[in-house]
């Protein structure tokens, strides 16, 4: 019986493993202070800490919507540098903690800015521009673009509405989340003069004086959201004249983010007027965006032969062009109140640029003009007319570009990894071993000895 033997040719030469790709050569000894600062900013530990702080911010920002509105949370938690998180939110409202007890915490813009610095510093000292790293570079570039897009939206984006009565024109946009006290006096039949006091100045106890008015305004009470009741002797009332003698305003909490019914909010204020020359009182008035919304005749006061009307209204930003509503169409499906067609036939006149446009605005067919987009939003609540939603966001394309760049970066990065994996698999070389002269062989990885079959022996 022939002895069993393993026949093999010359042992294949062991390949030299490829050397690891060296990291960029950086001077470590005697590094300057700017470089050390850059190295500290690029720390991966800082990245992990910032991500953890961001997760906590989003978590408590979501909880805060249990008693605050969506836009209040966005403004206080994410579009500022520092947020004061109330202890009642921190402990999930389990305890009746006064709302004025809070702790400071880094907000969205601060954390986002620190993450941006961390990412740029890491690229400055660790990464090389090469094809192998092109995917990572594109991914990070897309992330940076998305962060800058949020910054642009927070600083420059606007959103408001333009109510227009059929047969009339409008040249201003109302911003519901901000208020202003407008004091108007008639100059002639075609001209009014307005003195505007921003809502940010309408704080309780604030006294406002201006050379444009013969009287001063003292804020007795300001309510960001109010409800109204008929005046009764048992209800506290600051007003001494005007609408406030018939109706009383009481503070009501904001429409919170978790509320399924997002109600319209109306701000209100009690203001006392006094003459600037002799300090004589002119009465205390109730002003509210609720009465402006219902088109109540505003309270008026006469001083030195001039009449001044008081209105608390949504903040207005005026345009140098007008939008005239020629016809408004509101069709519903037969037998229902379900809207079938909202359509506004408008004429936009811009004498400054010489534009005269006649456009129909309806669903999925907005008007775009000078960076602003006009959408058909609703119908006028008091008469035949329209309400156009006006939106402007200079960075609206940035999220789309960001997602596209990140997608391309991921495809390139994983494509390179796939090619590298396939190449490493193909690097296996066969070693043939004959058993008893037969053509059977064993395929082993390059550089490794073949294992003997069970029961075999060396020749």
C-alpha positions, 0 to 999 in steps of 0.5 A: 500500500502506497504511503500517504504523502503530501507533495508540495511545490516551493513554498510561496514567498510570504508577502510583505503586509502593506504599511499602514497609511501614515497620519499627517506629520505634525510637529508635536514638540515645542508646539505653539499656543495657537496649535495647542488651542486648535488641538484642544478644540479638535478633541474627540472627547469634546465632540462626545460631550457636545453631542450628549449636551445636544441630546439633553437639550432636545429632550427637555425642549420636548418636555417644555412643550407641555406648558409652552408653545412650539415657537416659544420653545424654538426661540428659547431653547434652540435659537439663542445662546443660553436657556434657563430650564425651569426646575419643574421641567427638569423634574418632569412636572412631578413636583409643584415647583415655582416657574421662576426657579431655573438653571442655565444651560447651553442653547442650540446656537451655542452648542451648534457653534461649538460643534462647528468649531470642533469639526473644523478644528479636527479637519485642520489638524487630522485630515488630508485631502485625498481620494480615500478621504473624499467621502468623509470630507463630503459628509462633513461638508454637508453637515456644516452646510445644514448647520449654516442653513439653520442659522440663516433660517433663524436669523433671516427667515420671515413668516407672516400673513397678508389679509386683503379685502376684495376690491382693496389693496394691502402693502404690509405683512402681519407677524402673529407671534409679535405685537405692537401698540400703534397710536394713529392720528389722521393727517388728511383724508388720504394720510395717517401718521402712526407711532409704533411701540414694539411689543418688546417694550410693553412690559409691566411697569414700563413707562414710555415717552417719545417726542412724537406724542403729547402724552406718555404711556405706562404699561399697567399689565401685559398679557401674551395671551388673554381671554375676555369676559363681560365686565362685572364688579367682582372682576378686577379691572384696570381700565377707566374708560373705553372698551375696558369698561365693557370687557375685562381681559384675564391672562391665559397660558399659551397654547402648548405644543402638545395641545391637539387644538392649536387655538389662536392667541390674542395679546392684551394690555392695560395702558395708562396715558398721562400728559407730558407737559403737566402730568395730568392723567388721560385715562387707563385703556384696554388694548388687545389684538382680539379687538383688532381681529374683530375690527372693533372701533379703537378707543380714541383720545383727544389731546390739543385738538388732535385725535389719537386711536389706540390699537394693539395688533400683530407686528406689521412690516411694510412693503414698497409694492401693493397687492390688489385683490380683484376677486376671491373664489371659495368653492366647496364640494356639493353638500359639504363644507370641505373646501374645493378651491381657494383662489385669489386673482391679484394684481401686484404693482411695484412702481419702484421696479416698474412691475405690474403682475396679474396672477391667480394664487391657488393651492400649489400655485403660489406667487414668488416675487423678490424672494418672497412666496405668497401662498393661498392660506385662508379666507378673510374672517370678517368679509369677502377677502383672502389671507395670503401666507407670506414666507421668505427664507434665503437659505431654503435650498441649503438643506436640500444641497446638504442632504445631496452632498451627504448622500454622495459622500456616503456613496463614495465612502462606502464604495471605497470600503467595498472595493477595498474589501473585495480587493482583500478577498481576492488577495488569497492565493491557492497552494496545491497539495497532492495526496497520494499522487491525486490531483486533490489540493488544499486552498490556504491563505497566502503565507500559511502552512496547509493543515494535514488531513486526519490520519495522514503522516509525513513522508 
